[in-house]
Amino acid sequence: MSFEFKENIVDRCIYLKVSWSKFIFFILCVDDILLTTNDFGLLSETKKFISNKFEMKDMSETYYVI
């Protein structure tokens, strides 16, 4: 929430941040996070913010999600 994400009221594991035409979804599943966005700058900024708060590993691109 401190990074301006809004919690989804239907599914409390999904967060969204919108800035003009840019958006990023933060999807939390147990101890994994999936970030999906239409802007690589926003993705880098979000990853940097998260890595400053938590220990994390960047697993690179996701090709599919079940």
C-alpha positions as MATLAB code, in Angstrom:
seq = 'MSFEFKENIVDRCIYLKVSWSKFIFFILCVDDILLTTNDFGLLSETKKFISNKFEMKDMSETYYVI';
ca = [
       0.000    0.000    0.000;
       2.912    2.372    0.652;
       3.824    2.173   -3.042;
       0.328    3.356   -4.071;
      -1.081   -0.090   -4.873;
      -4.839   -0.520   -4.429;
      -6.124   -3.804   -3.022;
      -8.688   -5.719   -5.071;
     -11.836   -6.054   -2.946;
     -12.818   -9.383   -4.542;
      -9.436  -11.116   -4.288;
      -7.197   -9.746   -1.544;
      -4.078  -11.215   -3.182;
      -4.267   -8.905   -6.202;
      -3.109   -5.297   -6.124;
      -3.144   -2.698   -8.882;
      -1.275    0.528   -9.417;
      -2.327    2.893  -12.206;
      -0.404    5.986  -13.238;
      -1.861    7.711  -16.287;
      -1.670    5.114  -19.064;
       0.727    2.862  -17.135;
      -0.451    0.020  -14.919;
       1.049   -2.822  -12.929;
      -0.595   -5.794  -11.252;
       0.995   -7.279   -8.129;
      -0.304  -10.818   -7.632;
       0.645  -12.614   -4.435;
       0.478  -16.398   -4.084;
       1.904  -17.810   -0.817;
       5.576  -16.791   -1.124;
       5.609  -15.957   -4.836;
       4.865  -12.650   -6.538;
       3.812  -12.159  -10.144;
       4.203   -8.673  -11.583;
       2.564   -7.829  -14.892;
       2.670   -4.414  -16.519;
       2.539   -2.477  -19.751;
       5.613   -0.386  -18.850;
       9.125   -1.725  -18.216;
      10.155    1.428  -16.323;
       7.324    0.922  -13.844;
       8.308   -2.744  -13.541;
      11.925   -1.831  -12.711;
      10.796    0.796  -10.210;
       8.475   -1.694   -8.489;
      11.126   -4.430   -8.350;
      13.602   -1.966   -6.835;
      11.051   -0.901   -4.198;
      10.223   -4.510   -3.261;
      13.872   -5.611   -3.147;
      14.665   -2.736   -0.754;
      11.962   -3.998    1.624;
      12.334   -7.781    1.252;
      14.866  -10.363    0.193;
      13.850  -11.467   -3.275;
      14.997  -13.367   -6.337;
      14.075  -12.161   -9.815;
      13.032  -15.252  -11.752;
      12.827  -13.291  -15.033;
       9.945  -13.518  -17.504;
       6.891  -15.679  -16.994;
       5.712  -17.531  -20.067;
       2.485  -18.956  -18.662;
       0.499  -19.028  -15.438;
      -1.894  -21.764  -14.386;
];
